[in-house]
Amino acid sequence: MRSLAAALVLSLLAPHAQAGDPGIEVRLQKTPGLVDAAKVVPGLRVELKYSTTDNFLHADVYGSLERCYLQRDAAEMLAAAAAQLAKLRPDLRLLAYDCVRPVSVQRRMWKVVKGTPQQPYVADPNTRTGSIHNYGCAVDLTLADAQGKPLDMGTPFDYFGQAAQPRHEAGLVQSGKLSTEQLANRLLLRLIMARAGFQPIASEWWHFNCAPNSVARKKYKKVP
């Protein structure tokens, strides 16, 4: 699965694999409504996976971007989630893996996965909605200790398979493919995010939306 994506990315993203998009940081800074979430969310750690090669594309598509930009609404909700975490587990922090994702990046990702088993995991940028990430209304994240080490969630970020899907967790625990500790970590993440108003999805334990697709489409604009 990952080897297939890696082979495809060589031909589709090779010219950009090292540099990514050199202008993305400036564009996001100038986009109305977007804020640097680290300035709003106390203790937020940021490790944008698409600014590294540690992702299913095996390519850096964000270039020099290192900050987590979100709509202010989403950033304030994330601050509320951090406050919930501080009450329940003051030893832990939120660790963001992906935040706003410009449509230009979404298109490049779509070219890699289109026609492969990974296609269901990447929203088609040509549809009316695209990805909620394109609006700055979604965040991919996990929990980490005070030193920034991610908790064990049973699978890494960007793992495409049943083991990463919340809808299969009961069966995964029964079969021994997911430990009770791993499930507890996921449940804690979902609890604090839900209390802050975020909505999880059934296919990825790390993904949360600040609003339904229909609401995001009316309230925010896609980031080009």
Backbone as CSV, one residue per row, in Angstrom:
resi,resn,N_x,N_y,N_z,CA_x,CA_y,CA_z,C_x,C_y,C_z
1,MET,0.831,-1.197,0.000,0.000,0.000,0.000,0.867,1.250,0.000
2,ARG,1.756,1.374,0.985,2.628,2.525,1.036,3.648,2.499,-0.097
3,SER,4.112,1.287,-0.478,5.070,1.189,-1.562,4.444,1.652,-2.873
4,LEU,3.165,1.356,-3.073,2.465,1.788,-4.278,2.396,3.310,-4.326
5,ALA,2.019,3.909,-3.219,1.939,5.369,-3.177,3.315,5.977,-3.389
6,ALA,4.348,5.340,-2.833,5.703,5.862,-2.981,6.135,5.840,-4.434
7,ALA,5.787,4.775,-5.152,6.154,4.674,-6.560,5.446,5.734,-7.387
8,LEU,4.171,5.938,-7.108,3.410,6.931,-7.855,3.910,8.349,-7.602
9,VAL,4.309,8.605,-6.362,4.711,9.963,-6.027,5.992,10.370,-6.740
10,LEU,6.824,9.416,-7.094,8.061,9.745,-7.784,7.796,10.449,-9.108
11,SER,6.770,9.987,-9.812,6.458,10.589,-11.104,5.571,11.818,-10.986
12,LEU,4.710,11.849,-9.979,3.740,12.935,-9.867,4.233,14.133,-9.073
13,LEU,5.069,13.863,-8.063,5.497,14.943,-7.185,6.990,15.164,-7.168
14,ALA,7.737,14.426,-7.951,9.197,14.505,-7.909,9.736,15.924,-8.008
15,PRO,9.210,16.792,-8.894,9.758,18.142,-8.990,9.577,18.956,-7.720
16,HIS,8.652,18.537,-6.870,8.347,19.328,-5.665,8.671,18.579,-4.375
17,ALA,9.214,17.390,-4.471,9.343,16.526,-3.300,10.183,17.147,-2.206
18,GLN,11.188,17.954,-2.559,12.045,18.535,-1.543,11.556,19.919,-1.108
19,ALA,11.163,20.747,-2.078,10.833,22.131,-1.771,9.390,22.319,-1.342
20,GLY,8.484,21.433,-1.759,7.078,21.641,-1.471,6.614,22.924,-2.146
21,ASP,5.766,23.664,-1.478,5.258,24.925,-2.006,5.944,26.064,-1.255
22,PRO,6.891,26.755,-1.875,7.650,27.785,-1.162,6.813,28.982,-0.731
23,GLY,5.642,29.191,-1.363,4.842,30.360,-1.024,3.691,30.092,-0.089
24,ILE,3.563,28.867,0.395,2.381,28.491,1.166,2.281,29.251,2.489
25,GLU,3.397,29.465,3.158,3.372,30.146,4.457,2.856,31.575,4.308
26,VAL,3.341,32.271,3.314,2.933,33.659,3.097,1.447,33.731,2.764
27,ARG,0.980,32.822,1.921,-0.436,32.827,1.541,-1.327,32.585,2.747
28,LEU,-0.956,31.652,3.595,-1.780,31.340,4.758,-1.794,32.498,5.751
29,GLN,-0.676,33.157,5.902,-0.611,34.306,6.804,-1.549,35.421,6.347
30,LYS,-1.745,35.523,5.039,-2.560,36.602,4.472,-4.010,36.194,4.240
31,THR,-4.356,34.945,4.517,-5.719,34.475,4.276,-6.654,34.941,5.389
32,PRO,-7.673,35.726,5.083,-8.601,36.217,6.111,-9.258,35.060,6.876
33,GLY,-9.316,35.197,8.183,-9.976,34.197,9.016,-9.045,33.175,9.624
34,LEU,-7.917,32.912,8.966,-6.997,31.915,9.482,-6.109,32.502,10.575
35,VAL,-5.807,31.681,11.575,-4.917,32.093,12.660,-3.906,30.986,12.912
36,ASP,-2.790,31.359,13.486,-1.782,30.395,13.924,-2.306,29.775,15.218
37,ALA,-2.715,28.512,15.152,-3.378,27.876,16.293,-2.500,27.842,17.537
38,ALA,-1.188,27.776,17.370,-0.285,27.721,18.521,-0.356,28.990,19.362
39,LYS,-0.834,30.080,18.756,-0.972,31.337,19.490,-2.305,31.409,20.235
40,VAL,-3.171,30.450,19.960,-4.500,30.429,20.576,-4.649,29.278,21.556
41,VAL,-3.974,28.164,21.267,-4.121,26.929,22.049,-2.926,26.748,22.982
42,PRO,-3.129,26.880,24.290,-2.023,26.710,25.236,-1.407,25.311,25.150
43,GLY,-0.090,25.254,25.047,0.620,23.980,25.080,0.554,23.170,23.797
44,LEU,-0.060,23.703,22.746,-0.184,22.941,21.505,1.183,22.677,20.896
45,ARG,1.427,21.418,20.562,2.626,21.043,19.817,2.230,20.802,18.374
46,VAL,3.119,21.131,17.464,2.825,21.007,16.034,3.936,20.237,15.339
47,GLU,3.545,19.215,14.605,4.472,18.437,13.786,3.737,18.086,12.487
48,LEU,3.731,19.023,11.561,2.982,18.826,10.328,3.611,17.699,9.507
49,LYS,2.890,16.592,9.401,3.438,15.419,8.732,3.673,15.640,7.242
50,TYR,2.884,16.520,6.622,3.069,16.760,5.193,4.143,17.802,4.918
51,SER,4.807,18.262,5.986,6.016,19.069,5.841,7.249,18.188,6.020
52,THR,7.014,16.889,6.069,8.085,15.897,6.170,7.820,14.823,5.113
53,THR,8.643,13.798,5.114,8.391,12.649,4.235,7.769,11.500,5.028
54,ASP,7.451,11.752,6.306,6.844,10.733,7.158,5.326,10.772,6.994
55,ASN,4.859,10.406,5.795,3.440,10.374,5.489,3.216,9.377,4.358
56,PHE,1.981,9.108,4.018,1.712,8.069,3.026,2.194,8.435,1.625
57,LEU,2.444,9.718,1.379,2.975,10.144,0.089,4.480,9.934,-0.008
58,HIS,5.121,9.855,1.171,6.582,9.810,1.248,7.181,11.041,0.562
59,ALA,6.509,12.166,0.666,6.966,13.396,0.038,6.556,14.596,0.881
60,ASP,7.391,15.639,0.873,7.098,16.890,1.549,6.307,17.765,0.587
61,VAL,5.025,17.982,0.874,4.193,18.807,-0.002,3.882,20.172,0.607
62,TYR,4.356,20.420,1.812,4.131,21.707,2.463,5.379,22.584,2.466
63,GLY,6.505,22.026,2.121,7.725,22.817,2.081,8.115,23.364,3.443
64,SER,8.300,24.681,3.536,8.789,25.296,4.772,7.697,25.512,5.816
65,LEU,6.456,25.202,5.486,5.364,25.408,6.437,5.541,24.537,7.672
66,GLU,5.528,25.168,8.844,5.670,24.443,10.105,4.561,24.781,11.093
67,ARG,3.729,25.756,10.753,2.695,26.213,11.674,1.340,25.598,11.339
68,CYS,0.510,25.496,12.368,-0.841,24.953,12.223,-1.813,26.117,12.087
69,TYR,-2.292,26.346,10.865,-3.267,27.405,10.627,-4.666,26.808,10.584
70,LEU,-5.597,27.470,11.278,-6.991,27.050,11.319,-7.885,28.282,11.292
71,GLN,-9.161,28.072,10.963,-10.125,29.136,11.160,-10.140,29.488,12.648
72,ARG,-10.370,30.751,12.957,-10.346,31.149,14.370,-11.341,30.333,15.192
73,ASP,-12.512,30.054,14.630,-13.498,29.236,15.339,-12.894,27.894,15.739
74,ALA,-12.229,27.247,14.778,-11.643,25.936,15.027,-10.518,26.028,16.050
75,ALA,-9.706,27.082,15.953,-8.602,27.254,16.895,-9.120,27.466,18.317
76,GLU,-10.195,28.231,18.452,-10.765,28.461,19.786,-11.390,27.189,20.338
77,MET,-11.989,26.384,19.453,-12.515,25.093,19.887,-11.371,24.178,20.333
78,LEU,-10.262,24.238,19.621,-9.112,23.424,19.993,-8.543,23.868,21.331
79,ALA,-8.608,25.161,21.601,-8.184,25.673,22.905,-9.080,25.114,24.012
80,ALA,-10.382,25.001,23.713,-11.313,24.414,24.686,-10.988,22.946,24.926
81,ALA,-10.597,22.229,23.863,-10.211,20.825,24.011,-8.956,20.710,24.862
82,ALA,-8.003,21.625,24.660,-6.777,21.623,25.458,-7.086,21.887,26.929
83,ALA,-8.066,22.747,27.178,-8.465,23.035,28.557,-9.081,21.798,29.209
84,GLN,-9.889,21.059,28.442,-10.457,19.815,28.942,-9.352,18.813,29.268
85,LEU,-8.369,18.723,28.388,-7.254,17.796,28.607,-6.466,18.182,29.851
86,ALA,-6.279,19.482,30.055,-5.536,19.951,31.225,-6.231,19.556,32.526
87,LYS,-7.575,19.505,32.494,-8.319,19.104,33.687,-8.202,17.601,33.945
88,LEU,-8.272,16.816,32.870,-8.292,15.363,33.007,-6.894,14.757,33.095
89,ARG,-5.994,15.268,32.262,-4.624,14.750,32.207,-3.654,15.906,32.005
90,PRO,-3.311,16.604,33.062,-2.415,17.758,32.930,-1.014,17.390,32.452
91,ASP,-0.694,16.113,32.446,0.618,15.665,31.980,0.685,15.509,30.466
92,LEU,-0.443,15.672,29.786,-0.495,15.457,28.342,-0.708,16.765,27.575
93,ARG,-0.413,16.710,26.281,-0.565,17.852,25.396,-1.211,17.398,24.084
94,LEU,-1.782,18.341,23.341,-2.266,18.062,22.006,-1.103,18.193,21.020
95,LEU,-1.052,17.295,20.056,-0.002,17.303,19.037,-0.672,17.282,17.668
96,ALA,-0.573,18.392,16.940,-1.243,18.525,15.639,-0.368,17.993,14.512
97,TYR,-0.985,17.169,13.648,-0.297,16.593,12.498,-0.664,17.268,11.179
98,ASP,-1.891,17.768,11.067,-2.315,18.467,9.853,-3.443,19.418,10.210
99,CYS,-3.426,20.596,9.593,-4.421,21.614,9.904,-5.062,22.067,8.596
100,VAL,-4.998,23.357,8.275,-5.540,23.772,6.983,-4.690,23.143,5.876
101,ARG,-5.343,22.750,4.801,-4.642,22.161,3.649,-5.145,22.864,2.387
102,PRO,-4.327,23.707,1.783,-4.751,24.411,0.576,-5.210,23.450,-0.519
103,VAL,-6.131,23.907,-1.332,-6.651,23.083,-2.423,-5.534,22.678,-3.380
104,SER,-4.531,23.543,-3.558,-3.424,23.215,-4.450,-2.708,21.945,-3.981
105,VAL,-2.569,21.789,-2.673,-1.946,20.585,-2.122,-2.899,19.401,-2.237
106,GLN,-4.188,19.658,-2.015,-5.187,18.598,-2.120,-5.180,17.987,-3.518
107,ARG,-5.021,18.808,-4.528,-4.996,18.308,-5.910,-3.797,17.384,-6.147
108,ARG,-2.684,17.758,-5.611,-1.488,16.933,-5.800,-1.622,15.598,-5.076
109,MET,-2.217,15.629,-3.895,-2.446,14.389,-3.158,-3.435,13.494,-3.899
110,TRP,-4.480,14.122,-4.476,-5.509,13.362,-5.193,-4.914,12.638,-6.392
111,LYS,-3.984,13.280,-7.085,-3.350,12.650,-8.239,-2.608,11.376,-7.846
112,VAL,-2.060,11.371,-6.648,-1.321,10.202,-6.173,-2.248,9.039,-5.859
113,VAL,-3.393,9.324,-5.233,-4.241,8.233,-4.742,-5.348,7.820,-5.702
114,LYS,-5.666,8.663,-6.685,-6.769,8.356,-7.589,-6.528,7.012,-8.280
115,GLY,-7.527,6.128,-8.178,-7.430,4.822,-8.799,-6.683,3.792,-7.981
116,THR,-6.294,4.134,-6.743,-5.590,3.206,-5.866,-6.481,2.872,-4.665
117,PRO,-6.116,1.874,-3.859,-6.904,1.553,-2.657,-6.971,2.694,-1.650
118,GLN,-6.089,3.687,-1.783,-6.071,4.805,-0.848,-7.029,5.932,-1.242
119,GLN,-7.669,5.815,-2.396,-8.534,6.886,-2.886,-9.628,7.286,-1.881
120,PRO,-10.276,6.338,-1.182,-11.331,6.731,-0.242,-10.853,7.601,0.919
121,TYR,-9.541,7.641,1.141,-9.021,8.376,2.289,-8.633,9.819,1.952
122,VAL,-8.719,10.193,0.685,-8.382,11.558,0.273,-9.571,12.137,-0.487
123,ALA,-10.079,13.258,-0.025,-11.239,13.867,-0.668,-10.890,14.390,-2.053
124,ASP,-11.800,14.199,-2.979,-11.628,14.680,-4.348,-11.744,16.206,-4.352
125,PRO,-10.696,16.925,-4.732,-10.747,18.396,-4.716,-11.672,18.977,-5.773
126,ASN,-12.115,18.147,-6.701,-12.979,18.627,-7.776,-14.464,18.600,-7.409
127,THR,-14.791,18.067,-6.240,-16.175,18.048,-5.797,-16.540,19.387,-5.165
128,ARG,-17.816,19.559,-4.896,-18.296,20.825,-4.332,-17.666,21.105,-2.970
129,THR,-17.533,20.054,-2.161,-17.015,20.243,-0.813,-15.503,20.105,-0.743
130,GLY,-14.949,19.075,-1.420,-13.526,18.798,-1.265,-13.265,18.250,0.126
131,SER,-12.159,18.629,0.721,-11.833,18.213,2.080,-12.135,19.345,3.050
132,ILE,-12.599,19.000,4.234,-12.832,20.021,5.262,-11.514,20.697,5.645
133,HIS,-10.408,19.977,5.455,-9.093,20.589,5.689,-8.908,21.812,4.793
134,ASN,-9.496,21.790,3.594,-9.336,22.900,2.651,-9.959,24.189,3.167
135,TYR,-10.868,24.080,4.132,-11.527,25.247,4.711,-10.858,25.703,6.016
136,GLY,-9.893,24.937,6.499,-9.287,25.251,7.789,-10.187,24.892,8.945
137,CYS,-11.101,23.940,8.694,-12.108,23.560,9.681,-11.883,22.148,10.214
138,ALA,-10.764,21.527,9.842,-10.459,20.173,10.314,-9.036,20.135,10.838
139,VAL,-8.817,19.241,11.787,-7.475,19.071,12.341,-7.209,17.586,12.551
140,ASP,-6.015,17.163,12.204,-5.544,15.808,12.498,-4.583,15.928,13.664
141,LEU,-4.798,15.142,14.704,-3.963,15.293,15.878,-3.967,14.051,16.746
142,THR,-3.105,14.069,17.748,-3.021,12.990,18.717,-2.714,13.585,20.083
143,LEU,-2.479,12.724,21.050,-2.068,13.141,22.382,-0.596,12.818,22.560
144,ALA,0.111,13.664,23.300,1.539,13.448,23.536,1.863,13.762,24.986
145,ASP,2.984,13.202,25.453,3.411,13.513,26.819,4.099,14.869,26.836
146,ALA,4.564,15.277,28.001,5.142,16.612,28.152,6.385,16.809,27.299
147,GLN,7.044,15.716,26.938,8.237,15.788,26.106,7.911,15.748,24.615
148,GLY,6.626,15.606,24.286,6.220,15.587,22.898,6.129,14.213,22.278
149,LYS,6.316,13.162,23.070,6.227,11.803,22.541,4.763,11.395,22.406
150,PRO,4.323,10.997,21.205,2.913,10.624,21.008,2.526,9.399,21.822
151,LEU,1.304,9.388,22.321,0.789,8.204,22.989,0.533,7.110,21.957
152,ASP,0.488,5.880,22.423,0.247,4.735,21.545,-1.246,4.647,21.236
153,MET,-1.586,4.879,19.983,-2.974,4.826,19.542,-3.287,3.551,18.763
154,GLY,-2.362,2.644,18.715,-2.601,1.380,18.019,-2.110,1.355,16.592
155,THR,-2.145,2.508,15.933,-1.595,2.663,14.583,-0.957,4.037,14.501
156,PRO,-0.058,4.234,13.573,0.474,5.582,13.355,-0.536,6.430,12.601
157,PHE,-0.282,7.712,12.544,-1.047,8.622,11.694,-0.895,8.189,10.239
158,ASP,-1.945,8.388,9.451,-1.929,8.051,8.028,-1.891,6.551,7.759
159,TYR,-2.303,5.760,8.738,-2.399,4.314,8.506,-3.756,4.038,7.881
160,PHE,-3.749,3.407,6.707,-4.994,3.120,6.005,-5.363,1.652,6.192
161,GLY,-6.324,1.406,7.043,-6.750,0.042,7.312,-7.713,0.023,8.484
162,GLN,-8.323,-1.121,8.727,-9.335,-1.226,9.781,-8.801,-0.864,11.157
163,ALA,-7.533,-1.151,11.405,-6.967,-0.909,12.731,-7.000,0.566,13.124
164,ALA,-7.121,1.467,12.142,-7.154,2.899,12.431,-8.571,3.454,12.489
165,GLN,-9.547,2.590,12.248,-10.924,3.057,12.107,-11.732,2.880,13.396
166,PRO,-12.216,3.981,13.980,-13.018,3.898,15.209,-14.214,2.957,15.103
167,ARG,-14.809,2.845,13.919,-16.000,1.998,13.772,-15.695,0.523,13.985
168,HIS,-14.432,0.138,13.957,-14.060,-1.267,14.133,-13.402,-1.537,15.494
169,GLU,-13.377,-0.548,16.365,-12.586,-0.676,17.594,-13.051,-1.803,18.503
170,ALA,-14.340,-2.001,18.646,-14.831,-3.067,19.531,-14.294,-4.426,19.078
171,GLY,-14.402,-4.694,17.786,-13.901,-5.952,17.252,-12.398,-6.055,17.327
172,LEU,-11.713,-4.927,17.158,-10.254,-4.931,17.228,-9.764,-5.292,18.625
173,VAL,-10.457,-4.791,19.639,-10.093,-5.127,21.019,-10.375,-6.604,21.293
174,GLN,-11.517,-7.092,20.847,-11.880,-8.496,21.054,-10.892,-9.444,20.385
175,SER,-10.380,-9.043,19.233,-9.438,-9.901,18.501,-7.996,-9.709,18.955
176,GLY,-7.770,-8.764,19.849,-6.424,-8.522,20.343,-5.569,-7.642,19.451
177,LYS,-6.172,-7.064,18.419,-5.416,-6.207,17.501,-5.310,-4.771,18.025
178,LEU,-6.083,-4.466,19.059,-6.038,-3.160,19.703,-6.118,-3.402,21.201
179,SER,-5.157,-2.887,21.952,-5.149,-3.106,23.398,-6.123,-2.159,24.092
180,THR,-6.475,-2.497,25.318,-7.382,-1.629,26.078,-6.723,-0.279,26.356
181,GLU,-5.403,-0.257,26.524,-4.697,1.004,26.752,-4.735,1.876,25.497
182,GLN,-4.531,1.266,24.334,-4.595,2.009,23.082,-5.990,2.575,22.857
183,LEU,-7.000,1.766,23.152,-8.373,2.236,23.013,-8.649,3.372,23.992
184,ALA,-8.153,3.248,25.222,-8.363,4.294,26.218,-7.756,5.620,25.757
185,ASN,-6.602,5.561,25.115,-5.970,6.781,24.595,-6.837,7.424,23.515
186,ARG,-7.387,6.591,22.635,-8.269,7.114,21.588,-9.529,7.723,22.186
187,LEU,-10.094,7.039,23.171,-11.327,7.527,23.786,-11.109,8.852,24.497
188,LEU,-9.942,9.010,25.122,-9.636,10.273,25.786,-9.553,11.397,24.759
189,LEU,-8.890,11.134,23.648,-8.792,12.145,22.591,-10.183,12.522,22.074
190,ARG,-11.012,11.519,21.820,-12.360,11.798,21.307,-13.204,12.530,22.348
191,LEU,-13.035,12.197,23.609,-13.814,12.833,24.670,-13.547,14.327,24.737
192,ILE,-12.290,14.717,24.789,-11.980,16.136,24.935,-12.342,16.909,23.665
193,MET,-12.182,16.263,22.509,-12.527,16.943,21.262,-14.047,17.102,21.137
194,ALA,-14.787,16.079,21.535,-16.248,16.150,21.481,-16.774,17.209,22.442
195,ARG,-16.200,17.292,23.616,-16.637,18.300,24.584,-16.390,19.716,24.062
196,ALA,-15.407,19.856,23.182,-15.109,21.161,22.603,-15.936,21.439,21.351
197,GLY,-16.731,20.446,20.918,-17.601,20.647,19.768,-17.134,20.035,18.466
198,PHE,-15.991,19.352,18.486,-15.483,18.718,17.272,-16.230,17.420,16.983
199,GLN,-16.232,17.050,15.712,-16.887,15.819,15.273,-15.846,14.846,14.723
200,PRO,-15.806,13.609,15.242,-14.873,12.608,14.724,-15.421,11.997,13.444
201,ILE,-14.618,11.207,12.765,-15.098,10.452,11.613,-14.840,8.976,11.869
202,ALA,-15.523,8.118,11.134,-15.485,6.682,11.412,-14.252,5.983,10.874
203,SER,-13.506,6.639,9.992,-12.410,5.947,9.317,-11.012,6.314,9.793
204,GLU,-10.873,7.380,10.599,-9.551,7.814,11.054,-9.634,8.296,12.498
205,TRP,-8.878,7.698,13.396,-8.954,8.094,14.804,-8.401,9.501,15.040
206,TRP,-7.580,10.006,14.136,-6.889,11.281,14.316,-7.631,12.485,13.741
207,HIS,-8.691,12.283,12.981,-9.326,13.378,12.242,-10.566,13.893,12.965
208,PHE,-10.664,15.235,13.060,-11.817,15.871,13.701,-12.224,17.117,12.910
209,ASN,-13.534,17.295,12.727,-14.088,18.444,12.013,-14.688,19.434,13.006
210,CYS,-14.508,20.716,12.712,-15.083,21.720,13.605,-16.545,21.994,13.276
211,ALA,-17.003,21.488,12.111,-18.396,21.674,11.694,-18.718,20.655,10.612
212,PRO,-20.001,20.345,10.397,-20.377,19.457,9.293,-19.998,20.071,7.951
213,ASN,-19.888,19.228,6.927,-19.523,19.699,5.588,-20.406,20.845,5.120
214,SER,-21.720,20.686,5.280,-22.642,21.694,4.777,-22.444,23.039,5.469
215,VAL,-22.167,23.012,6.758,-21.959,24.247,7.513,-20.627,24.896,7.127
216,ALA,-19.584,24.074,7.034,-18.267,24.610,6.670,-18.294,25.259,5.298
217,ARG,-19.023,24.635,4.380,-19.094,25.138,3.008,-19.768,26.517,2.958
218,LYS,-20.757,26.751,3.828,-21.460,28.019,3.849,-20.715,29.083,4.652
219,LYS,-20.027,28.647,5.690,-19.422,29.606,6.618,-18.024,30.044,6.217
220,TYR,-17.266,29.143,5.578,-15.887,29.444,5.244,-15.633,29.291,3.748
221,LYS,-14.520,29.818,3.307,-14.102,29.666,1.923,-12.917,28.704,1.839
222,LYS,-12.837,27.986,0.736,-11.690,27.119,0.540,-10.419,27.972,0.428
223,VAL,-9.350,27.413,0.950,-8.048,28.091,0.853,-7.361,27.586,-0.410
224,PRO,-7.111,28.444,-1.375,-6.536,27.987,-2.633,-5.104,27.511,-2.500
